[in-house]
Amino acid sequence: MNTFKFLFTILFISFVSIAQAQVAPVDDKGVAIGGYDVVAYFSDQAQKGHKKNKATHNGVTYYFKTKENRDTFKKNPTQFLPQFDGYCAWGVAEKQTKFPINPETFDIVDGKLYLFFNGPFKGQNFNTIQPWNAETTRLLQAAHSNWNTVKKS
């Protein structure tokens, strides 16, 4: 393989990876957060779960990296559920809309999980956790104020 083909292949794979990184909070099969383990986030890790370690809550299926995480979730599911039904917290706060999320871009604030869009937008990468981190207090208040209206849309 010549250098040009090699570089093109690497760039293509990178673009596809970024483009596919955004997921709906719940996919058309009823799986939450692209199959990521919602308990693992609380150990500051975004980890894919396994189908063999699954649990269902309110009709949504969650996958877990370990049986222990699954069992922890089952004891108190609401403790681990992402805020705003898993939609991008910044989008709810700043744009009053539902954006898909990149399951590997997250924040834990006061024991609550927040997920964010992080991908291509208008020809550039846009990671919404950056403006979130710059103004967490204001955006957190705005998101919670906006959510009742946004969730109906």
PyMOL commands that set and color helices and strands:
alter all, ss='L'
color gray80, all
select helices_A, chain A and resi 3-19+33-35+40-43+67-75+77-79+83-86+89-95+129-134+136-150
alter helices_A, ss='H'
color red, helices_A
select strands_A, chain A and resi 50-57+60-64+102-109+112-116+118-121+124-127
alter strands_A, ss='S'
color yellow, strands_A
deselect
rebuild
show_as cartoon
